[in-house]
Amino acid sequence: MKITFCCTGTKPEPWLAGLRAAFPGAQVEVWQAGAPAADHAVVWAPPQQFFDEQTQLKGIFNIGAGVDALLKLRLPPRATVVRLDDAGMSVQMAEYVCHAVIRYFREFDGYEADVKAGKWSYRKPRERALFPVGVMGLGVLGQRVAQALTQFEFPVLGWSRSVKAIEGVRCFAGAAQFNDFLRASKVLVNLLPLTPETRDIMRLDTLAQLQAGGYVINVARGAHLVEEDLLTLLDRGQLAGATLDVFRTEPLPAEHPFWRHPQITITPHTSARTLRDESIAQIAGKIRALEAGQPIVGIVDSVRGY
């Protein structure tokens, strides 16, 4: 068996060592143009040339949860595309989102500004029941985030393409219930996959439906958010602020207004990082299952886009 590694911007040596340890008898190499055909590929942002040459691949393993960029390429027709379904990312995402929600709810940003100004201040505690948090996207990551938020006794809502049932979460589904979900939410957390249907889903007419003082947290993809519309709603006072981890252009350009906007907190696409050891173990298990003709989870549906 041959496994090829083609991950842009990723140091290959630790991945190769882990995969070789998992498959002692296999040939595991970094892909180079003109390399012989491989059986399986571990990829992140590979060039089209990679797939044009590696036409016999049986499995393509993406080392991240998002596969929107991968699906834009022409892929080998017989290959099974597999995404990571957790590999340590869900707990990181829950940490990040809970931190962002609590920072807004408890007004810690305001206290931080006051402390920097040498001011001892007091803010009236807010009512938790008046801060419903809506989570868009209820896959592995979204469900973990929604469940984590319930531990802090916020009213938690969820919206997904298909019907889901999560203990402690009021679930909405489909286009028919989308506006009801938005109107019932004060904080909106985006964990949707990026597809043609979800691109620009956070725009003027949708974000304006959030409850007064609404807050936006985007940890999915930058193309979900119409950036100019967010700025408009913040300047109008319809939204109170936003925490953004993903952007249409990354790295975020130095001249972008998000850097300097007082109501926007930005982080450099770090809400949930791929954990190498956990990812290698998951990929290895799925390769063994595919080779044995056994079912696996995380297979990407190219029509749905995730």
FINUTI-350003 format. One record per residue (C-alpha): residue number from 1; residue in one letter; x, y, z. Coordinates in nm, 2 decimals. Example, Ala and Ser with C-alpha at 12.3 -4.5 7.8 and 13.67 -1.06 7.14 Angstrom:
BEGIN
> 1	a	1.23	-0.45	0.78 $
> 2	s	1.37	-0.11	0.71 $
end
This chain:
BEGIN
> 1	m	0.00	0.00	0.00 $
> 2	k	0.12	0.35	-0.08 $
> 3	i	0.01	0.67	0.10 $
> 4	t	0.10	1.01	-0.04 $
> 5	f	0.10	1.33	0.17 $
> 6	c	0.01	1.66	0.00 $
> 7	c	-0.07	1.93	0.26 $
> 8	t	0.01	2.29	0.17 $
> 9	g	0.16	2.49	0.46 $
> 10	t	0.21	2.18	0.68 $
> 11	k	0.54	2.05	0.80 $
> 12	p	0.54	1.69	0.66 $
> 13	e	0.79	1.51	0.88 $
> 14	p	0.58	1.45	1.19 $
> 15	w	0.28	1.34	0.97 $
> 16	l	0.50	1.10	0.78 $
> 17	a	0.65	0.95	1.10 $
> 18	g	0.30	0.90	1.25 $
> 19	l	0.16	0.74	0.93 $
> 20	r	0.47	0.52	0.89 $
> 21	a	0.43	0.40	1.25 $
> 22	a	0.06	0.32	1.19 $
> 23	f	0.14	0.13	0.86 $
> 24	p	0.49	-0.02	0.91 $
> 25	g	0.47	-0.21	0.58 $
> 26	a	0.34	0.08	0.37 $
> 27	q	0.52	0.33	0.15 $
> 28	v	0.44	0.68	0.29 $
> 29	e	0.59	0.97	0.10 $
> 30	v	0.54	1.34	0.03 $
> 31	w	0.39	1.39	-0.31 $
> 32	q	0.61	1.53	-0.58 $
> 33	a	0.51	1.60	-0.94 $
> 34	g	0.54	1.28	-1.15 $
> 35	a	0.54	1.05	-0.85 $
> 36	p	0.40	0.70	-0.90 $
> 37	a	0.03	0.63	-0.82 $
> 38	a	-0.07	0.60	-0.46 $
> 39	d	-0.36	0.42	-0.30 $
> 40	h	-0.46	0.68	-0.05 $
> 41	a	-0.38	1.05	0.00 $
> 42	v	-0.37	1.28	0.31 $
> 43	v	-0.43	1.63	0.18 $
> 44	w	-0.49	2.00	0.27 $
> 45	a	-0.52	2.26	-0.01 $
> 46	p	-0.36	2.04	-0.28 $
> 47	p	-0.31	2.17	-0.63 $
> 48	q	-0.52	2.05	-0.92 $
> 49	q	-0.20	1.88	-1.06 $
> 50	f	-0.20	1.64	-0.77 $
> 51	f	-0.54	1.50	-0.86 $
> 52	d	-0.47	1.51	-1.23 $
> 53	e	-0.17	1.28	-1.17 $
> 54	q	-0.31	1.07	-0.89 $
> 55	t	-0.61	0.93	-1.07 $
> 56	q	-0.61	0.59	-0.90 $
> 57	l	-0.67	0.71	-0.55 $
> 58	k	-0.91	0.50	-0.34 $
> 59	g	-0.93	0.74	-0.04 $
> 60	i	-0.87	1.11	-0.01 $
> 61	f	-0.84	1.22	0.36 $
> 62	n	-0.87	1.59	0.43 $
> 63	i	-0.70	1.70	0.75 $
> 64	g	-0.97	1.95	0.84 $
> 65	a	-1.34	1.95	0.89 $
> 66	g	-1.41	2.19	0.60 $
> 67	v	-1.39	2.05	0.25 $
> 68	d	-1.53	2.34	0.04 $
> 69	a	-1.19	2.42	-0.12 $
> 70	l	-1.12	2.06	-0.19 $
> 71	l	-1.46	2.01	-0.37 $
> 72	k	-1.38	2.29	-0.61 $
> 73	l	-1.11	2.07	-0.77 $
> 74	r	-1.16	1.79	-1.03 $
> 75	l	-1.12	1.48	-0.81 $
> 76	p	-1.06	1.12	-0.92 $
> 77	p	-1.40	0.97	-1.00 $
> 78	r	-1.36	0.65	-0.79 $
> 79	a	-1.20	0.81	-0.48 $
> 80	t	-1.39	0.83	-0.15 $
> 81	v	-1.34	1.18	0.00 $
> 82	v	-1.32	1.17	0.38 $
> 83	r	-1.31	1.46	0.63 $
> 84	l	-1.21	1.46	0.99 $
> 85	d	-1.52	1.43	1.20 $
> 86	d	-1.36	1.55	1.53 $
> 87	a	-1.00	1.46	1.60 $
> 88	g	-0.99	1.69	1.90 $
> 89	m	-1.14	1.99	1.72 $
> 90	s	-1.49	1.99	1.89 $
> 91	v	-1.37	2.06	2.24 $
> 92	q	-1.15	2.34	2.11 $
> 93	m	-1.45	2.49	1.92 $
> 94	a	-1.67	2.46	2.23 $
> 95	e	-1.40	2.64	2.44 $
> 96	y	-1.37	2.92	2.18 $
> 97	v	-1.75	2.98	2.14 $
> 98	c	-1.83	2.96	2.51 $
> 99	h	-1.55	3.21	2.58 $
> 100	a	-1.68	3.45	2.31 $
> 101	v	-2.04	3.42	2.44 $
> 102	i	-1.95	3.47	2.80 $
> 103	r	-1.71	3.76	2.72 $
> 104	y	-2.00	3.94	2.55 $
> 105	f	-2.26	3.84	2.81 $
> 106	r	-2.05	3.94	3.11 $
> 107	e	-1.92	4.25	2.94 $
> 108	f	-1.56	4.15	3.01 $
> 109	d	-1.45	4.36	2.70 $
> 110	g	-1.59	4.67	2.87 $
> 111	y	-1.42	4.58	3.20 $
> 112	e	-1.09	4.53	3.02 $
> 113	a	-1.11	4.87	2.85 $
> 114	d	-1.19	5.03	3.19 $
> 115	v	-0.90	4.86	3.36 $
> 116	k	-0.66	4.98	3.09 $
> 117	a	-0.79	5.33	3.15 $
> 118	g	-0.74	5.30	3.52 $
> 119	k	-1.11	5.30	3.60 $
> 120	w	-1.28	5.08	3.86 $
> 121	s	-1.62	5.02	3.72 $
> 122	y	-1.95	4.83	3.78 $
> 123	r	-2.21	4.69	3.53 $
> 124	k	-2.55	4.56	3.62 $
> 125	p	-2.56	4.19	3.57 $
> 126	r	-2.76	4.08	3.27 $
> 127	e	-3.04	3.82	3.27 $
> 128	r	-2.92	3.49	3.13 $
> 129	a	-3.27	3.40	3.02 $
> 130	l	-3.27	3.71	2.79 $
> 131	f	-2.96	3.59	2.60 $
> 132	p	-3.07	3.30	2.38 $
> 133	v	-2.78	3.16	2.17 $
> 134	g	-2.85	3.03	1.83 $
> 135	v	-2.61	2.78	1.67 $
> 136	m	-2.63	2.74	1.29 $
> 137	g	-2.50	2.40	1.19 $
> 138	l	-2.55	2.09	1.41 $
> 139	g	-2.28	1.86	1.29 $
> 140	v	-2.02	1.71	1.52 $
> 141	l	-1.88	2.05	1.60 $
> 142	g	-2.21	2.23	1.63 $
> 143	q	-2.37	1.97	1.86 $
> 144	r	-2.07	1.99	2.09 $
> 145	v	-2.09	2.37	2.10 $
> 146	a	-2.46	2.37	2.17 $
> 147	q	-2.43	2.11	2.44 $
> 148	a	-2.14	2.31	2.60 $
> 149	l	-2.35	2.63	2.61 $
> 150	t	-2.63	2.46	2.79 $
> 151	q	-2.39	2.40	3.08 $
> 152	f	-2.39	2.78	3.14 $
> 153	e	-2.78	2.78	3.14 $
> 154	f	-2.82	3.00	2.84 $
> 155	p	-3.13	2.93	2.63 $
> 156	v	-2.98	2.74	2.34 $
> 157	l	-3.13	2.70	1.99 $
> 158	g	-3.00	2.51	1.69 $
> 159	w	-3.07	2.53	1.32 $
> 160	s	-2.97	2.27	1.06 $
> 161	r	-3.06	2.15	0.71 $
> 162	s	-3.23	1.84	0.85 $
> 163	v	-3.41	1.77	1.17 $
> 164	k	-3.20	1.71	1.48 $
> 165	a	-3.28	1.64	1.84 $
> 166	i	-3.03	1.75	2.11 $
> 167	e	-3.11	1.74	2.48 $
> 168	g	-3.15	2.09	2.62 $
> 169	v	-3.15	2.25	2.27 $
> 170	r	-3.45	2.39	2.09 $
> 171	c	-3.40	2.27	1.74 $
> 172	f	-3.52	2.43	1.41 $
> 173	a	-3.47	2.28	1.06 $
> 174	g	-3.49	2.38	0.70 $
> 175	a	-3.57	2.70	0.52 $
> 176	a	-3.92	2.71	0.65 $
> 177	q	-3.80	2.75	1.01 $
> 178	f	-3.49	2.96	0.94 $
> 179	n	-3.64	3.31	1.01 $
> 180	d	-3.81	3.18	1.33 $
> 181	f	-3.47	3.06	1.45 $
> 182	l	-3.31	3.40	1.38 $
> 183	r	-3.58	3.60	1.55 $
> 184	a	-3.55	3.37	1.86 $
> 185	s	-3.17	3.43	1.88 $
> 186	k	-2.98	3.71	2.04 $
> 187	v	-2.63	3.56	1.98 $
> 188	l	-2.57	3.39	1.65 $
> 189	v	-2.30	3.13	1.62 $
> 190	n	-2.21	3.00	1.27 $
> 191	l	-2.08	2.65	1.23 $
> 192	l	-2.23	2.57	0.89 $
> 193	p	-2.04	2.40	0.61 $
> 194	l	-1.98	2.63	0.32 $
> 195	t	-2.20	2.53	0.02 $
> 196	p	-2.37	2.73	-0.26 $
> 197	e	-2.68	2.75	-0.04 $
> 198	t	-2.50	2.88	0.27 $
> 199	r	-2.26	3.13	0.11 $
> 200	d	-2.35	3.48	0.22 $
> 201	i	-2.61	3.34	0.46 $
> 202	m	-2.52	3.61	0.72 $
> 203	r	-2.62	3.92	0.54 $
> 204	l	-2.82	4.24	0.59 $
> 205	d	-3.17	4.08	0.58 $
> 206	t	-3.08	3.78	0.79 $
> 207	l	-2.87	3.94	1.06 $
> 208	a	-3.12	4.22	1.10 $
> 209	q	-3.37	3.96	1.23 $
> 210	l	-3.16	3.89	1.55 $
> 211	q	-3.30	4.03	1.87 $
> 212	a	-3.19	4.38	1.97 $
> 213	g	-2.83	4.40	2.08 $
> 214	g	-2.75	4.09	1.87 $
> 215	y	-2.40	3.95	1.86 $
> 216	v	-2.24	3.74	1.58 $
> 217	i	-1.97	3.47	1.62 $
> 218	n	-1.83	3.32	1.30 $
> 219	v	-1.61	3.02	1.33 $
> 220	a	-1.70	2.84	1.00 $
> 221	r	-1.59	3.01	0.68 $
> 222	g	-1.54	3.38	0.59 $
> 223	a	-1.76	3.35	0.28 $
> 224	h	-2.07	3.29	0.50 $
> 225	l	-2.06	3.65	0.61 $
> 226	v	-2.12	3.96	0.40 $
> 227	e	-1.86	4.18	0.57 $
> 228	e	-2.00	4.51	0.45 $
> 229	d	-2.35	4.42	0.59 $
> 230	l	-2.20	4.34	0.93 $
> 231	l	-2.04	4.68	0.94 $
> 232	t	-2.36	4.85	0.84 $
> 233	l	-2.56	4.68	1.11 $
> 234	l	-2.30	4.76	1.38 $
> 235	d	-2.29	5.12	1.27 $
> 236	r	-2.67	5.14	1.29 $
> 237	g	-2.67	5.00	1.64 $
> 238	q	-2.88	4.70	1.53 $
> 239	l	-2.59	4.46	1.63 $
> 240	a	-2.38	4.51	1.94 $
> 241	g	-2.07	4.33	1.82 $
> 242	a	-1.90	4.03	1.67 $
> 243	t	-1.62	3.78	1.73 $
> 244	l	-1.47	3.66	1.40 $
> 245	d	-1.22	3.38	1.35 $
> 246	v	-1.26	3.34	0.97 $
> 247	f	-1.25	3.59	0.68 $
> 248	r	-1.31	3.61	0.31 $
> 249	t	-0.94	3.69	0.26 $
> 250	e	-0.68	3.52	0.49 $
> 251	p	-0.46	3.65	0.63 $
> 252	l	-0.68	3.95	0.69 $
> 253	p	-0.54	4.25	0.49 $
> 254	a	-0.37	4.52	0.70 $
> 255	e	-0.61	4.78	0.57 $
> 256	h	-0.93	4.59	0.65 $
> 257	p	-1.17	4.78	0.88 $
> 258	f	-1.22	4.48	1.11 $
> 259	w	-0.88	4.54	1.26 $
> 260	r	-0.98	4.87	1.40 $
> 261	h	-1.35	4.84	1.47 $
> 262	p	-1.42	4.88	1.84 $
> 263	q	-1.71	4.63	1.84 $
> 264	i	-1.53	4.35	1.65 $
> 265	t	-1.29	4.09	1.81 $
> 266	i	-1.08	3.90	1.56 $
> 267	t	-0.86	3.59	1.59 $
> 268	p	-0.64	3.44	1.32 $
> 269	h	-0.84	3.13	1.22 $
> 270	t	-0.75	2.95	1.54 $
> 271	s	-1.08	2.85	1.70 $
> 272	a	-1.01	2.48	1.64 $
> 273	r	-0.68	2.36	1.51 $
> 274	t	-0.61	2.01	1.37 $
> 275	l	-0.44	1.80	1.63 $
> 276	r	-0.19	1.58	1.45 $
> 277	d	-0.17	1.27	1.66 $
> 278	e	-0.55	1.24	1.69 $
> 279	s	-0.59	1.31	1.32 $
> 280	i	-0.34	1.04	1.22 $
> 281	a	-0.51	0.78	1.45 $
> 282	q	-0.84	0.86	1.29 $
> 283	i	-0.71	0.86	0.93 $
> 284	a	-0.53	0.53	0.99 $
> 285	g	-0.84	0.37	1.13 $
> 286	k	-1.04	0.48	0.83 $
> 287	i	-0.78	0.36	0.58 $
> 288	r	-0.78	0.02	0.74 $
> 289	a	-1.16	0.01	0.73 $
> 290	l	-1.17	0.11	0.36 $
> 291	e	-0.91	-0.15	0.27 $
> 292	a	-1.12	-0.41	0.45 $
> 293	g	-1.44	-0.30	0.28 $
> 294	q	-1.59	-0.18	0.61 $
> 295	p	-1.81	0.13	0.65 $
> 296	i	-1.66	0.46	0.79 $
> 297	v	-1.80	0.79	0.90 $
> 298	g	-1.70	1.12	0.76 $
> 299	i	-1.75	1.04	0.39 $
> 300	v	-1.82	1.36	0.20 $
> 301	d	-2.13	1.39	-0.02 $
> 302	s	-2.01	1.61	-0.31 $
> 303	v	-2.37	1.71	-0.39 $
> 304	r	-2.44	1.84	-0.04 $
> 305	g	-2.09	1.98	-0.02 $
> 306	y	-2.00	1.83	0.32 $
end
